[in-house]
């Protein structure tokens, strides 16, 4: 576990996933937004659709992306957003979009409703996985040729979207997991409650629907961002640790075009 002590200066050296070290979190989020803007411009000029797998967390890139789209009048009419996941109620349905935790509500209020109507993509191109038909999301994404870019973060146990760590599956088996409904681990519920509900673990939903690892790893490019204190350990385990379903982000070591962006804070040694 010596990789936990890798210094900020040495972070990235001999890493199995490329790491781009930036300044503060604002710089990380601006870089994420610009990666998206550049991809849209390129495809708008060439003709094909732009397909993103897009998260709510991290979300710091969203207001920057919205501002740039409106300011530079960038058309999203040929852009698809496949959102990673959504919390579920006990009855297995999406939580209400007005719920403070709803990713659908966040995207509507903070992204789609803030983009000029003449620029925003049609509603059918704003896709969330459906708990009653998760396979439909995979079919639609496959029909578009997969995602051009998957934007995301890394959970405290290495999860991508809500693909929770597994102690029973091999890395190869885990990489084939499709979009599905699953139970959220207590560690994920704990860290998410600290960030969103003032630590109210018991108020956190216990299940979700999540885009599959197969769909994420099939993206032509994957860009993940880390910036919190606990990301110091996460980035090191992802980029230097063993490839294992125990820490899903480690599977990116096998992806041909993956990148982790880090701010100065997360670049520091874990301990």
C-alpha positions as CSV (number, residue, x, y, z in Angstrom):
1,X,0.0,0.0,0.0
2,X,3.0,2.3,-0.3
3,X,1.3,4.2,-3.1
4,X,-0.8,6.0,-0.5
5,X,2.4,8.0,0.4
6,X,3.3,9.1,-3.1
7,X,4.0,12.8,-3.0
8,X,2.2,15.4,-5.0
9,X,5.3,16.0,-7.0
10,X,5.7,12.3,-7.9
11,X,2.0,11.7,-8.5
12,X,1.5,10.6,-12.1
13,X,5.0,9.1,-12.5
14,X,4.6,5.5,-13.5
15,X,0.9,5.7,-13.0
16,X,-1.3,3.2,-14.8
17,X,-3.9,5.8,-15.6
18,X,-2.7,9.2,-16.8
19,X,-3.1,12.0,-14.3
20,X,-3.3,15.7,-15.0
21,X,-2.5,17.9,-12.0
22,X,-4.2,21.3,-11.9
23,X,-4.6,24.1,-9.4
24,X,-7.8,24.6,-7.5
25,X,-11.1,22.8,-8.0
26,X,-12.4,25.6,-10.3
27,X,-9.6,24.8,-12.7
28,X,-10.6,21.1,-12.6
29,X,-14.2,21.9,-13.4
30,X,-13.3,24.4,-16.1
31,X,-11.2,21.7,-17.8
32,X,-14.1,19.2,-17.7
33,X,-16.4,21.8,-19.2
34,X,-13.9,22.6,-21.9
35,X,-13.4,19.0,-22.8
36,X,-17.1,18.8,-23.4
37,X,-17.3,22.0,-25.4
38,X,-14.4,21.0,-27.7
39,X,-16.0,17.6,-28.4
40,X,-19.4,19.2,-29.3
41,X,-17.7,21.8,-31.6
42,X,-15.8,19.1,-33.3
43,X,-18.8,16.9,-34.0
44,X,-21.1,19.9,-34.8
45,X,-18.7,20.8,-37.6
46,X,-18.2,17.2,-38.8
47,X,-21.8,16.1,-38.5
48,X,-22.1,13.1,-36.2
49,X,-24.0,13.4,-32.8
50,X,-22.1,14.0,-29.6
51,X,-22.8,11.4,-26.9
52,X,-21.9,12.0,-23.3
53,X,-22.2,9.9,-20.2
54,X,-22.7,12.6,-17.7
55,X,-22.8,12.8,-13.8
56,X,-24.4,15.0,-11.3
57,X,-21.5,14.5,-9.0
58,X,-19.1,16.0,-9.6
59,X,-21.3,18.9,-10.7
60,X,-19.0,21.9,-10.6
61,X,-18.5,21.7,-14.4
62,X,-22.3,22.1,-15.0
63,X,-22.6,25.9,-14.5
64,X,-19.5,26.5,-16.5
65,X,-20.7,24.4,-19.3
66,X,-24.1,26.1,-19.3
67,X,-22.5,29.6,-19.3
68,X,-20.2,28.7,-22.2
69,X,-23.0,27.1,-24.3
70,X,-25.2,30.2,-23.9
71,X,-22.4,32.7,-24.3
72,X,-20.9,31.2,-27.4
73,X,-24.3,30.0,-28.8
74,X,-23.2,26.4,-29.1
75,X,-26.1,24.2,-30.4
76,X,-26.8,21.1,-28.4
77,X,-29.5,19.9,-30.9
78,X,-27.3,17.0,-31.9
79,X,-26.0,16.2,-28.4
80,X,-27.1,13.3,-26.2
81,X,-26.7,13.2,-22.4
82,X,-26.9,9.8,-20.8
83,X,-27.0,10.5,-17.1
84,X,-25.2,8.0,-14.9
85,X,-27.8,7.1,-12.3
86,X,-30.7,8.0,-10.1
87,X,-31.9,7.2,-6.5
88,X,-34.9,5.0,-6.1
89,X,-37.8,4.9,-3.7
90,X,-38.6,1.8,-1.7
91,X,-41.2,0.8,-4.3
92,X,-38.4,0.7,-6.9
93,X,-39.4,3.9,-8.8
94,X,-37.3,7.0,-9.3
95,X,-37.4,9.4,-6.3
96,X,-39.5,12.5,-7.0
97,X,-37.7,15.0,-9.2
98,X,-38.4,17.6,-6.6
99,X,-36.5,15.6,-3.9
100,X,-33.3,17.3,-2.8
101,X,-31.3,14.3,-3.9
102,X,-32.8,13.8,-7.3
103,X,-30.3,13.8,-10.1
104,X,-33.2,14.3,-12.6
105,X,-34.2,17.4,-10.7
106,X,-30.7,18.7,-10.6
107,X,-30.2,18.3,-14.3
108,X,-33.6,20.0,-15.1
109,X,-33.1,22.9,-12.8
110,X,-29.3,23.5,-13.1
111,X,-28.6,22.5,-16.7
112,X,-31.5,22.1,-19.1
113,X,-33.7,24.9,-17.8
114,X,-30.7,27.3,-17.9
115,X,-29.7,26.7,-21.5
116,X,-31.4,28.9,-24.1
117,X,-34.3,27.1,-25.7
118,X,-32.9,27.5,-29.2
119,X,-29.7,25.7,-28.1
120,X,-30.8,22.9,-25.7
121,X,-31.2,19.4,-26.9
122,X,-34.7,17.8,-27.3
123,X,-36.1,16.0,-24.2
124,X,-35.7,12.6,-25.8
125,X,-31.9,13.2,-25.9
126,X,-31.8,13.6,-22.1
127,X,-31.6,10.0,-21.0
128,X,-31.8,8.6,-17.4
129,X,-31.7,4.8,-16.9
130,X,-35.1,3.5,-16.1
131,X,-35.5,1.0,-13.2
132,X,-38.2,-1.0,-14.9
133,X,-36.4,-1.2,-18.3
134,X,-32.6,-0.7,-17.6
135,X,-31.7,-2.6,-20.8
136,X,-33.4,0.1,-22.9
137,X,-30.7,2.6,-21.9
138,X,-28.0,0.2,-23.0
139,X,-29.7,-0.5,-26.3
140,X,-30.1,3.2,-27.0
141,X,-26.5,4.0,-26.2
142,X,-25.3,1.1,-28.3
143,X,-27.4,2.3,-31.3
144,X,-25.6,5.6,-31.1
145,X,-22.2,3.9,-31.2
146,X,-21.5,4.3,-27.5
147,X,-20.4,7.4,-25.7
148,X,-17.8,9.7,-27.1
149,X,-16.8,10.8,-23.6
150,X,-17.7,9.6,-20.1
151,X,-17.4,12.3,-17.5
152,X,-17.4,11.3,-13.9
153,X,-15.9,11.1,-10.4
154,X,-14.7,8.3,-8.2
155,X,-16.5,7.1,-5.1
156,X,-14.7,6.5,-1.8
157,X,-14.7,2.7,-2.5
158,X,-13.8,3.3,-6.1
159,X,-17.3,3.1,-7.5
160,X,-18.0,4.6,-10.9
161,X,-21.6,5.9,-11.2
162,X,-23.2,3.6,-8.6
163,X,-21.3,0.4,-9.7
164,X,-20.5,-0.6,-6.1
165,X,-17.4,-2.6,-5.3
166,X,-17.6,-6.4,-5.4
167,X,-15.7,-9.0,-3.4
168,X,-17.1,-11.9,-5.4
169,X,-16.7,-10.9,-9.1
170,X,-13.5,-10.9,-11.0
171,X,-12.4,-7.7,-12.8
172,X,-13.4,-9.2,-16.1
173,X,-16.9,-10.1,-14.8
174,X,-17.3,-6.7,-13.2
175,X,-16.4,-5.0,-16.5
176,X,-19.4,-6.7,-18.2
177,X,-22.0,-5.5,-15.7
178,X,-25.0,-3.8,-17.6
179,X,-27.2,-1.0,-16.5
180,X,-29.2,-2.3,-13.5
181,X,-30.9,-1.7,-10.2
182,X,-28.8,-2.3,-7.1
183,X,-28.5,-1.7,-3.4
184,X,-26.2,1.1,-2.4
185,X,-23.5,0.2,0.0
186,X,-23.5,1.8,3.5
187,X,-20.1,3.4,2.9
188,X,-21.5,5.2,-0.2
189,X,-24.6,6.2,1.7
190,X,-22.5,7.5,4.5
191,X,-20.2,9.7,2.4
192,X,-23.1,10.9,0.3
193,X,-25.2,11.8,3.3
194,X,-22.3,13.8,4.7
195,X,-22.2,15.8,1.5
196,X,-25.9,16.2,0.8
197,X,-28.0,15.6,3.9
198,X,-25.9,16.9,6.8
199,X,-24.9,13.3,7.8
200,X,-28.5,11.9,7.9
201,X,-27.6,8.4,6.8
202,X,-31.0,7.0,7.6
203,X,-32.6,9.5,5.2
204,X,-30.5,8.3,2.3
205,X,-32.2,6.0,-0.3
206,X,-30.9,2.5,-0.1
207,X,-31.2,1.6,-3.8
208,X,-30.6,3.1,-7.2
209,X,-30.5,2.5,-10.9
210,X,-27.1,2.9,-12.5
211,X,-25.5,2.9,-15.9
212,X,-23.4,-0.3,-16.2
213,X,-19.7,-0.7,-16.1
214,X,-19.9,-2.2,-19.6
215,X,-21.4,1.1,-20.9
216,X,-18.9,3.2,-19.0
217,X,-15.9,1.3,-20.1
218,X,-17.1,1.2,-23.7
219,X,-16.9,5.0,-23.9
220,X,-14.2,6.1,-26.4
221,X,-12.8,8.4,-23.7
222,X,-13.2,8.6,-19.9
223,X,-12.3,11.7,-17.9
224,X,-12.7,11.5,-14.1
225,X,-12.2,14.3,-11.6
226,X,-11.0,14.2,-8.0
227,X,-10.8,17.1,-5.6
228,X,-11.8,16.2,-2.0
229,X,-9.5,15.3,0.9
230,X,-10.4,11.6,0.8
231,X,-9.7,11.5,-2.9
232,X,-6.0,11.5,-2.0
233,X,-6.2,7.8,-1.3
234,X,-8.8,7.1,-4.1
235,X,-6.7,8.6,-6.9
236,X,-3.6,6.6,-5.8
237,X,-5.5,3.3,-5.5
238,X,-7.1,3.8,-8.9
239,X,-3.9,4.7,-10.7
240,X,-1.4,2.5,-8.9
241,X,-3.3,-0.3,-7.2
242,X,-4.3,-3.8,-8.4
243,X,-7.0,-4.1,-11.1
244,X,-9.9,-5.5,-9.2
245,X,-13.7,-5.4,-8.7
246,X,-12.9,-4.5,-5.1
247,X,-12.0,-1.0,-6.4
248,X,-13.9,-0.4,-9.6
249,X,-12.0,2.7,-10.8
250,X,-8.9,0.5,-11.1
251,X,-10.5,-1.0,-14.2
252,X,-9.6,2.2,-16.0
253,X,-6.0,1.0,-16.1
254,X,-7.2,-1.2,-19.0
255,X,-8.9,1.6,-20.9
256,X,-7.0,3.0,-23.9
257,X,-8.0,6.6,-23.3
258,X,-8.7,7.4,-19.7
259,X,-7.6,10.4,-17.7
260,X,-7.9,11.6,-14.1
261,X,-7.9,15.3,-13.3
262,X,-6.9,16.3,-9.8
263,X,-6.7,19.6,-7.9
264,X,-3.8,20.4,-5.6
265,X,-5.7,19.2,-2.6
266,X,-6.3,15.6,-3.8
267,X,-2.8,15.5,-5.3
268,X,-1.3,15.4,-1.8
269,X,-0.4,12.2,-0.1
270,X,-3.1,10.3,1.8
271,X,-1.1,10.2,5.0
